[in-house]
Amino acid sequence: MSIWQQFLTRRMLICVFTGFSSGLPLYLLFNLVPAWLRSEHVDLKTIGLFALIQFPYTWKFLWSPLLDRYVMPLLGRRRGWMLLTQLGLLAVIASMGAFSPQSDLHTIAWIATLLALLSATQDIVLDAYRRELLSDAELGLGNSVHVNAYRIAGLIPGSLSLILADSLPWSMVFIITSLFMLPGVVMTLLVKEPHRATPPKTLRDAVVEPFHEFITREGWNSALLILAFIFFYKLGDSMCTALATPFYLDMGFSKTQIGLIAKNAGLWPAVIGGLLGGVWMIKIGINRALWLFGVVQVVSIFGFAWLASIGHHAEISSVELVQLAIVIGLEALGVGLGTAAFVAFIAHNTHPAYTATQFALFTSLAAMPRTFANAATGWLVEAMGWMGFFLLCAVLAVPGMLLLFKVAPWHERKQA
């Protein structure tokens, strides 16, 4: 079967829907909520602190064994949890715009935390479902398709919703945004339940065995190096984009310009990055992909530093819009490539019998930087300025690249 024939399969189509359903609520927290708060004159320090509401992404491995062990009454072990979380996300997103950032900031914080909790739980089960759906040979391509759809989902809260916010009340914007969870609901109802592994017989087995299996398989030293790499690989890139939308606003761009230019400029590079990432991983393997795509990821951070060095624009001309499009396009290409390889690396290091818990552990580690380090970004920007902040992000991207020498040596081929 050719590479392009592998794209045109039912399993790859399912990966499109899992990626879209997973990306929509996360990008809503990353892009739409900060833009909403900033447009309502909430200060940068407070917006930065809102990163702490994403703690469920960091700690989701704590309740992931429950999803491995217990089966919902309807649809089976994976699909039952998928449907429950997707319906919950639809309702919570729709309700968020009913509150005012000026008078109900604490309520909004609690709703956003619930949104993050449901989103993280959905990620646990979607990752487990995808790992059980795909064969080992399909991991690179399938996860690339998933990441690609994940990025495209960001255009809803990061582009369409921002454009609507210039002409509609925020309450209506959030209701419209919530309806984009419906494709995931339909997918959950139509797909079949995978049966690659038997569920753990007890809760103790669901909690203990995934960690025991990983440590036994890798050994303590290798296991710790892998966990450190997962933590550091996307640290700089994650911090760089934590306050992306407020940064664009501070540079003088309007919400509509951000929606039309910045986000759509990221669409095709993200699509190309996702597709090329999957194809290249088949050709060169996961290890070399992590090296090459990681370099592109680091270089893209300097694009933000360059944009910050130009400064605020009193009036936006076509030149400034092109500059913004170039920077966002490079960042989207870097993240599209880097994330495709990174997720394939994580999937490759999970055991099919413990997909929910092991996948949740690894992705929780990957989420720690954007949850805790990103909470300090508001203070860092006010202390260092945008230019200094982006240069710091570039420095913080280096440790993850250095760990590649140990966890993914260039000459050691790990098949995608």
C-alpha positions as CSV (number, residue, x, y, z in Angstrom):
1,M,0.0,0.0,0.0
2,S,1.4,3.4,-1.0
3,I,1.7,6.3,1.5
4,W,-1.2,8.2,0.0
5,Q,-3.4,5.1,0.0
6,Q,-2.6,4.8,3.8
7,F,-4.0,8.3,4.2
8,L,-7.3,7.3,2.6
9,T,-8.5,4.8,5.1
10,R,-11.3,4.7,7.7
11,R,-8.8,4.7,10.6
12,M,-7.1,7.9,9.3
13,L,-10.6,9.5,9.0
14,I,-11.3,8.7,12.6
15,C,-8.0,10.3,13.6
16,V,-9.2,13.5,11.9
17,F,-12.3,13.6,14.2
18,T,-10.3,12.6,17.4
19,G,-7.8,15.4,16.7
20,F,-10.5,18.0,16.0
21,S,-12.5,17.1,19.1
22,S,-9.3,17.2,21.3
23,G,-8.0,20.5,19.9
24,L,-11.2,22.6,20.1
25,P,-11.5,23.0,23.9
26,L,-7.8,23.3,24.4
27,Y,-7.4,26.1,21.9
28,L,-10.5,27.8,23.3
29,L,-8.6,28.0,26.6
30,F,-5.4,29.1,24.9
31,N,-6.8,31.6,22.3
32,L,-10.4,32.6,22.9
33,V,-10.5,33.0,26.6
34,P,-7.3,35.2,26.8
35,A,-8.6,37.3,23.9
36,W,-12.0,37.7,25.6
37,L,-10.4,38.7,28.9
38,R,-7.9,41.1,27.2
39,S,-10.7,42.8,25.2
40,E,-12.6,43.3,28.5
41,H,-9.5,45.0,29.9
42,V,-8.3,42.3,32.3
43,D,-4.6,42.8,33.0
44,L,-1.8,40.5,31.6
45,K,-0.8,39.2,35.0
46,T,-4.3,37.9,35.6
47,I,-4.5,36.4,32.1
48,G,-1.2,34.7,32.7
49,L,-2.5,33.2,35.9
50,F,-5.4,31.7,34.0
51,A,-2.8,29.2,32.7
52,L,-3.2,27.5,36.1
53,I,-6.7,26.4,35.3
54,Q,-5.1,24.0,32.9
55,F,-3.8,21.9,35.8
56,P,-6.1,18.9,34.8
57,Y,-3.9,18.4,31.7
58,T,-0.9,18.0,34.0
59,W,-2.5,15.7,36.5
60,K,-4.8,13.7,34.3
61,F,-2.7,10.5,34.9
62,L,-4.2,10.4,38.4
63,W,-7.7,9.5,37.3
64,S,-6.7,7.8,34.0
65,P,-6.7,4.4,35.6
66,L,-10.5,4.8,36.3
67,L,-11.0,5.1,32.5
68,D,-8.9,1.9,32.0
69,R,-10.7,0.0,34.7
70,Y,-14.4,1.0,34.5
71,V,-16.8,0.7,31.6
72,M,-19.8,3.1,31.1
73,P,-23.2,1.5,30.8
74,L,-23.5,2.6,27.1
75,L,-21.2,2.2,24.1
76,G,-18.3,0.4,25.8
77,R,-15.1,1.2,27.7
78,R,-13.7,3.9,25.3
79,R,-16.8,5.2,23.4
80,G,-18.9,5.6,26.6
81,W,-16.3,7.9,28.2
82,M,-15.9,9.8,24.9
83,L,-19.6,10.6,24.6
84,L,-19.9,11.6,28.2
85,T,-17.0,14.1,28.0
86,Q,-18.0,15.5,24.6
87,L,-21.5,16.3,25.7
88,G,-20.2,17.9,28.9
89,L,-17.8,20.0,26.9
90,L,-20.6,21.2,24.6
91,A,-22.7,22.3,27.6
92,V,-19.8,24.0,29.5
93,I,-18.5,26.0,26.5
94,A,-21.9,27.2,25.7
95,S,-22.5,28.5,29.2
96,M,-19.2,30.4,29.6
97,G,-20.2,33.5,27.7
98,A,-23.1,34.1,30.0
99,F,-20.7,35.7,32.6
100,S,-18.8,39.0,32.6
101,P,-15.0,39.2,33.1
102,Q,-15.4,42.4,35.0
103,S,-17.8,41.1,37.6
104,D,-17.7,37.3,37.4
105,L,-14.0,36.6,37.0
106,H,-13.9,34.0,39.8
107,T,-16.9,32.2,38.3
108,I,-15.3,32.2,34.9
109,A,-12.2,30.7,36.4
110,W,-14.2,27.8,37.9
111,I,-16.0,27.2,34.6
112,A,-12.8,27.2,32.7
113,T,-11.3,24.7,35.2
114,L,-14.3,22.4,34.7
115,L,-13.8,22.8,30.9
116,A,-10.1,21.9,31.3
117,L,-11.1,18.8,33.5
118,L,-13.5,17.6,30.9
119,S,-11.1,18.3,28.0
120,A,-8.2,16.5,29.8
121,T,-10.5,13.5,30.5
122,Q,-11.6,13.4,26.8
123,D,-7.9,13.5,25.8
124,I,-7.2,10.4,28.0
125,V,-9.9,8.3,26.3
126,L,-9.2,9.7,22.8
127,D,-5.5,8.9,23.1
128,A,-6.3,5.4,24.4
129,Y,-8.8,4.8,21.6
130,R,-6.4,6.0,18.9
131,R,-3.6,3.8,20.3
132,E,-5.8,0.8,20.3
133,L,-7.2,1.6,16.9
134,L,-3.9,2.0,15.0
135,S,-1.3,-0.8,14.4
136,D,2.3,0.0,15.3
137,A,3.1,0.6,11.6
138,E,0.3,3.3,11.5
139,L,1.3,5.2,14.6
140,G,3.4,7.8,12.9
141,L,0.9,8.6,10.1
142,G,-2.2,8.3,12.4
143,N,-0.8,10.6,15.1
144,S,0.3,13.0,12.4
145,V,-3.2,13.2,11.0
146,H,-4.5,13.6,14.6
147,V,-2.2,16.5,15.3
148,N,-3.0,18.1,12.0
149,A,-6.7,18.0,12.8
150,Y,-5.9,19.2,16.3
151,R,-4.3,22.3,14.8
152,I,-7.1,22.9,12.4
153,A,-9.5,22.9,15.3
154,G,-7.7,25.9,16.7
155,L,-9.0,28.0,13.8
156,I,-12.5,27.8,15.3
157,P,-11.8,29.6,18.7
158,G,-8.7,31.3,17.3
159,S,-10.1,32.7,14.0
160,L,-13.9,32.3,13.5
161,S,-14.9,33.1,17.1
162,L,-12.6,36.2,17.1
163,I,-14.2,37.4,13.9
164,L,-17.7,36.8,15.3
165,A,-16.7,38.7,18.5
166,D,-16.4,41.9,16.5
167,S,-20.1,41.8,15.6
168,L,-21.8,39.5,18.1
169,P,-22.1,39.5,21.9
170,W,-19.6,37.1,23.6
171,S,-22.5,34.9,24.9
172,M,-23.5,34.1,21.3
173,V,-19.9,33.6,20.3
174,F,-19.4,30.9,22.9
175,I,-22.7,29.1,22.0
176,I,-21.7,29.0,18.3
177,T,-18.2,27.7,19.3
178,S,-19.7,24.9,21.4
179,L,-21.6,23.5,18.5
180,F,-18.3,22.5,16.8
181,M,-18.2,19.7,19.4
182,L,-21.0,18.0,17.5
183,P,-18.9,16.3,14.8
184,G,-17.0,14.5,17.6
185,V,-20.2,13.3,19.1
186,V,-21.4,11.9,15.8
187,M,-18.1,10.2,15.3
188,T,-18.3,8.5,18.7
189,L,-21.8,7.2,17.9
190,L,-20.7,5.8,14.5
191,V,-17.3,4.1,15.2
192,K,-16.8,0.7,16.7
193,E,-15.2,-0.1,20.1
194,P,-11.6,-1.4,19.8
195,H,-10.8,-4.6,21.6
196,R,-7.0,-4.9,21.5
197,A,-6.5,-5.4,25.2
198,T,-8.4,-6.8,28.2
199,P,-9.4,-4.2,30.8
200,P,-7.6,-4.5,34.2
201,K,-9.4,-6.8,36.5
202,T,-9.0,-4.6,39.6
203,L,-8.4,-0.9,40.3
204,R,-5.1,-1.7,41.8
205,D,-4.0,-3.4,38.6
206,A,-5.1,-0.3,36.6
207,V,-3.1,2.0,38.9
208,V,0.1,-0.1,39.5
209,E,0.7,-2.2,36.4
210,P,1.1,0.6,33.9
211,F,4.0,2.2,35.9
212,H,5.5,-1.2,36.7
213,E,5.5,-2.2,33.1
214,F,7.1,1.0,31.9
215,I,9.9,0.9,34.5
216,T,10.5,-2.8,33.9
217,R,10.6,-2.4,30.2
218,E,12.9,0.6,30.1
219,G,14.9,0.4,33.3
220,W,15.1,3.3,35.8
221,N,17.8,5.4,34.0
222,S,16.2,5.1,30.6
223,A,12.7,5.7,32.0
224,L,13.8,8.9,33.8
225,L,15.5,10.2,30.6
226,I,12.4,9.6,28.5
227,L,10.2,11.4,31.1
228,A,12.7,14.4,31.2
229,F,12.7,14.6,27.4
230,I,8.9,14.6,27.3
231,F,8.9,17.5,29.8
232,F,11.5,19.6,28.1
233,Y,11.0,19.0,24.4
234,K,8.2,21.6,23.9
235,L,8.9,23.8,26.9
236,G,10.2,26.8,24.9
237,D,7.6,26.6,22.1
238,S,4.8,26.2,24.7
239,M,5.8,29.3,26.6
240,C,6.3,31.2,23.4
241,T,2.7,30.8,22.3
242,A,1.1,31.0,25.8
243,L,0.2,34.7,25.4
244,A,0.2,34.8,21.6
245,T,-3.2,36.5,21.1
246,P,-2.6,39.2,23.8
247,F,0.8,39.7,22.1
248,Y,-0.8,40.3,18.7
249,L,-3.3,42.7,20.3
250,D,-0.5,44.6,22.0
251,M,1.3,44.9,18.7
252,G,-1.7,46.8,17.4
253,F,-3.6,44.2,15.4
254,S,-7.4,44.0,15.7
255,K,-9.3,40.9,16.6
256,T,-10.6,40.5,13.0
257,Q,-7.1,40.9,11.6
258,I,-5.8,38.3,14.0
259,G,-8.7,36.0,13.0
260,L,-8.3,36.5,9.3
261,I,-4.5,36.9,8.9
262,A,-2.7,35.4,11.9
263,K,-4.8,32.2,12.3
264,N,-5.4,31.5,8.6
265,A,-1.7,32.1,7.9
266,G,-1.1,29.2,10.2
267,L,-3.6,26.8,8.6
268,W,-1.7,25.7,5.5
269,P,1.7,25.5,7.1
270,A,0.1,23.4,9.9
271,V,-1.6,21.2,7.3
272,I,1.6,20.9,5.3
273,G,3.6,20.3,8.5
274,G,1.2,17.6,9.7
275,L,1.2,15.8,6.3
276,L,4.9,16.1,5.7
277,G,5.6,15.0,9.3
278,G,3.7,11.8,8.8
279,V,5.2,11.0,5.4
280,W,8.8,11.9,6.5
281,M,8.5,9.8,9.7
282,I,7.7,6.8,7.5
283,K,10.8,7.6,5.4
284,I,13.3,8.6,8.2
285,G,11.9,7.1,11.4
286,I,10.8,8.9,14.6
287,N,14.3,9.7,16.0
288,R,15.5,11.7,13.0
289,A,12.1,13.4,12.7
290,L,12.4,14.6,16.3
291,W,15.8,16.1,15.5
292,L,14.9,17.9,12.3
293,F,11.4,19.0,13.4
294,G,12.8,20.2,16.8
295,V,15.3,22.6,15.0
296,V,12.4,24.1,12.9
297,Q,10.4,24.5,16.2
298,V,13.3,26.4,17.8
299,V,13.9,28.7,14.8
300,S,10.2,29.6,14.7
301,I,10.6,31.2,18.2
302,F,13.0,33.8,16.8
303,G,10.3,34.9,14.4
304,F,8.3,36.1,17.4
305,A,11.3,37.9,18.8
306,W,11.8,39.6,15.4
307,L,8.1,40.8,15.4
308,A,8.5,42.1,18.9
309,S,11.6,44.0,17.9
310,I,9.6,45.9,15.4
311,G,7.2,47.1,18.1
312,H,3.6,48.4,18.3
313,H,1.9,49.7,15.1
314,A,-0.3,52.7,15.3
315,E,-1.7,51.9,11.9
316,I,-1.6,48.5,10.3
317,S,-0.6,48.3,6.7
318,S,-0.3,45.4,4.3
319,V,3.4,45.1,5.2
320,E,2.7,44.5,8.9
321,L,0.0,41.9,8.0
322,V,2.5,40.1,5.8
323,Q,5.1,40.2,8.6
324,L,2.6,38.7,11.0
325,A,1.6,36.0,8.5
326,I,5.2,35.0,7.9
327,V,5.9,34.6,11.7
328,I,2.7,32.7,12.4
329,G,3.2,30.5,9.3
330,L,6.7,29.5,10.4
331,E,5.5,28.8,14.0
332,A,2.6,26.7,12.6
333,L,5.0,24.7,10.4
334,G,7.4,24.1,13.3
335,V,4.7,23.0,15.7
336,G,2.9,20.9,13.0
337,L,6.2,19.0,12.4
338,G,7.4,18.9,15.9
339,T,4.2,17.8,17.5
340,A,3.6,15.0,14.9
341,A,7.0,13.5,15.8
342,F,6.5,14.1,19.5
343,V,3.1,12.4,19.8
344,A,4.3,9.5,17.7
345,F,7.3,9.1,20.1
346,I,4.9,9.1,23.1
347,A,2.6,6.5,21.4
348,H,5.6,4.3,20.6
349,N,6.5,4.2,24.3
350,T,3.1,3.1,25.5
351,H,2.0,-0.5,25.9
352,P,-1.4,-1.5,24.3
353,A,-2.6,-3.0,27.6
354,Y,-2.3,0.3,29.5
355,T,-2.9,2.9,26.9
356,A,-5.1,5.3,28.9
357,T,-2.8,5.5,32.0
358,Q,0.6,5.5,30.2
359,F,-0.5,7.9,27.5
360,A,-2.0,10.2,30.2
361,L,1.2,10.1,32.2
362,F,3.4,11.1,29.2
363,T,1.0,13.8,28.0
364,S,0.6,15.1,31.5
365,L,4.4,15.6,31.7
366,A,4.2,17.4,28.3
367,A,1.5,19.6,29.7
368,M,3.3,20.7,32.8
369,P,5.3,23.5,31.1
370,R,2.3,25.2,29.6
371,T,0.4,24.9,32.9
372,F,3.0,26.1,35.5
373,A,5.7,27.9,33.5
374,N,3.1,29.6,31.4
375,A,1.4,31.0,34.5
376,A,4.5,33.2,35.0
377,T,4.5,34.5,31.4
378,G,2.5,37.6,32.3
379,W,5.1,38.6,35.0
380,L,8.0,37.7,32.6
381,V,6.6,39.9,29.8
382,E,6.1,42.9,32.1
383,A,9.6,42.4,33.6
384,M,11.5,41.7,30.4
385,G,9.4,43.0,27.6
386,W,8.2,40.9,24.7
387,M,11.6,40.8,23.0
388,G,13.4,39.5,26.1
389,F,10.6,37.0,26.8
390,F,10.8,35.4,23.4
391,L,14.6,35.1,23.6
392,L,14.2,33.4,27.0
393,C,11.8,30.9,25.3
394,A,14.4,30.1,22.7
395,V,17.0,29.3,25.5
396,L,14.5,27.1,27.3
397,A,14.0,25.0,24.1
398,V,17.7,23.9,24.2
399,P,17.5,21.2,27.0
400,G,14.9,19.2,25.2
401,M,17.1,19.1,22.1
402,L,20.2,18.0,24.1
403,L,18.2,15.1,25.6
404,L,17.8,13.7,22.1
405,F,21.3,12.5,22.2
406,K,20.2,9.9,24.8
407,V,16.5,9.2,24.1
408,A,16.5,9.4,20.3
409,P,20.0,9.1,18.8
410,W,20.2,10.2,15.2
411,H,21.7,6.9,13.9
412,E,19.3,4.7,15.9
413,R,16.2,4.1,13.7
414,K,12.9,3.9,15.6
415,Q,10.3,3.0,13.0
416,A,7.3,5.2,12.7
